[in-house]
Amino acid sequence: MEERVRNESGDNSEEPPLHPRPPPSDYDLKPRRFPSRKKSIKHPSPQAIESETYIIQIPKDQIFSVPPPENAIIAERYRLPQEKDQRSCCKRWLCILVTLILLALIIGIIILTWHILFTSRVPLFTVVNVIVKNPPSAHKKTNPGYQITLETKNPNPRVSVSYGSKGDATLLYENHKIGTGKFPKLDQVSGSLKNIELNLTGTKGALPDDVETSIEDIKGKKHVSLSIKMDVPIKMKVLGGIKLRSKEINVVCTFKVSSLGGGKDVLSQKCQSKFN
């Protein structure tokens, strides 16, 4: 039978139980002398040392305490003001940028409108030809009519012009009125040329001698100088639908034709247009 030496700590709770084993057949049953307890303890045998059990205690895992929700709320309050300040700063700069862009657009529109209003140019006119309708003859005295073809030009690059139908046109010879009529209604886009036909009715009464002689001339040798005056209301509109205030233009054209009977060529002319 083997004797198991106790642990120095004296704790036998974890020692395995001892089970006796039968002695071998050649085992000597004679009693032997065992060493004393003190000697066995002081000088343990190698087998006893190998059979000792050592207990190592491992410390439990340390558990850190979780802060209460109140502390988390307080920490969040300290953190949020910084984020709010950053967001408010970004929003402030964005608002300033948008405001500057809108202000620049408004100023640009005002400058463009101001430029168009005060630098818009008056339409230009040119006399193309003059035709006498229903001319008088030696057998029949009538008041002739006149068809005058004008070429008008809109010099404004970004403004369209609408001519009203209430404009007046008067044909004169040396301040003597020989024909009157209305300016036709017309719309003209920017930078375009258009022909306008003025149909004038002859005035009652005798015609000046030079005019009557020029009408009777079919060879184109009796030149005659005439003038036409027109007062025409117009409306100007900027491209994009912005309407400008209505205006009235005054047009005076002085021209010379080869003859009113045989020829209709305009030999010379001078036209002036201005805003009233």
Residue pairs with C-beta under 8 A, 6 or more apart in sequence:
1 20
1 21
2 18
2 21
4 15
4 18
4 48
4 51
5 40
5 41
5 44
5 48
5 51
5 52
6 12
6 15
7 15
7 52
7 53
7 55
9 55
11 55
14 53
14 55
15 53
23 29
34 40
40 48
113 238
113 242
116 156
116 158
116 159
116 236
116 238
116 244
117 244
117 245
120 156
120 159
120 236
120 244
121 155
121 156
122 249
122 273
122 274
122 275
123 152
123 153
123 154
123 155
123 161
123 188
123 234
123 249
123 273
124 152
124 153
124 155
124 271
124 273
125 150
125 151
125 152
125 153
125 230
125 251
125 253
125 271
125 273
126 150
126 151
126 152
126 153
126 253
126 269
126 271
127 148
127 149
127 150
127 228
127 253
127 255
127 266
127 269
127 271
128 149
128 150
128 151
128 195
128 266
129 148
129 149
129 264
129 265
129 266
130 146
130 147
130 148
130 149
130 226
130 255
130 257
130 260
130 264
130 266
131 146
131 147
131 148
131 149
131 264
132 144
132 145
132 146
132 215
132 260
132 261
133 144
133 145
133 146
133 147
134 142
134 144
134 145
135 142
135 144
135 215
135 216
135 260
135 261
136 142
136 143
136 144
136 207
136 212
136 215
143 201
143 202
143 203
143 204
144 202
144 207
144 215
145 179
145 199
145 200
145 201
145 202
146 171
146 178
146 179
146 198
146 199
146 200
146 202
147 197
147 198
147 199
147 200
148 171
148 197
148 198
148 200
148 228
149 195
149 196
149 197
149 198
150 195
150 196
150 197
150 198
150 253
151 193
151 194
151 195
151 196
152 186
152 188
152 193
152 194
152 195
152 196
153 192
153 193
154 160
154 161
154 188
154 189
154 190
154 191
154 192
155 191
156 190
156 191
156 236
157 190
157 191
158 190
158 238
158 239
159 190
159 236
159 237
159 238
159 239
159 244
160 187
160 188
160 189
160 190
160 236
160 237
160 239
161 187
161 188
161 234
161 235
161 236
162 185
162 186
162 187
162 188
162 234
162 235
162 236
162 237
163 183
163 184
163 185
163 186
163 187
163 188
163 232
163 233
163 234
164 183
164 185
164 232
164 233
164 234
164 235
165 182
165 183
165 184
165 185
166 182
166 183
166 233
167 182
167 183
167 230
167 231
167 232
167 233
168 180
168 182
168 183
168 230
168 231
169 180
169 181
169 182
169 183
169 198
169 200
169 228
169 229
169 230
170 177
170 179
170 180
170 228
170 229
170 230
171 177
171 178
171 179
171 180
171 200
171 226
171 227
171 228
172 178
172 226
172 227
172 228
172 229
173 208
173 210
173 211
173 224
173 225
173 226
173 227
174 208
176 208
177 203
178 202
178 203
178 207
178 208
178 211
178 226
179 200
179 201
179 202
179 203
180 200
180 201
180 203
181 198
181 199
181 200
181 201
183 196
183 198
183 230
183 232
184 196
184 197
184 198
186 194
186 196
188 194
190 239
198 228
207 215
210 222
210 224
211 224
211 260
213 222
214 222
214 223
214 224
214 257
214 259
214 260
214 261
215 260
215 261
216 222
216 261
217 259
217 260
217 261
217 262
218 259
218 261
218 262
219 259
219 262
219 263
220 258
220 259
220 262
220 263
220 265
221 258
221 259
222 259
222 260
222 261
223 256
223 257
223 258
223 259
223 267
224 256
224 257
224 259
224 260
225 254
225 255
225 256
226 254
226 255
226 256
226 257
227 252
227 253
227 254
227 255
228 251
228 252
228 253
228 255
229 250
229 251
229 252
230 249
230 250
230 251
230 252
231 248
231 249
231 250
231 251
231 276
232 248
232 249
232 251
233 246
233 247
233 248
234 246
234 247
234 248
234 249
235 243
235 244
235 246
235 247
236 243
236 244
236 247
237 243
237 244
238 244
247 275
247 276
248 275
248 276
249 273
249 274
249 275
249 276
250 273
250 274
250 275
250 276
251 271
251 272
251 273
252 271
252 272
253 269
253 270
253 271
253 272
254 269
254 270
254 271
255 266
255 267
255 268
255 269
255 270
256 266
256 267
256 268
256 269
257 263
257 264
257 265
257 266
257 267
258 264
258 265
258 267
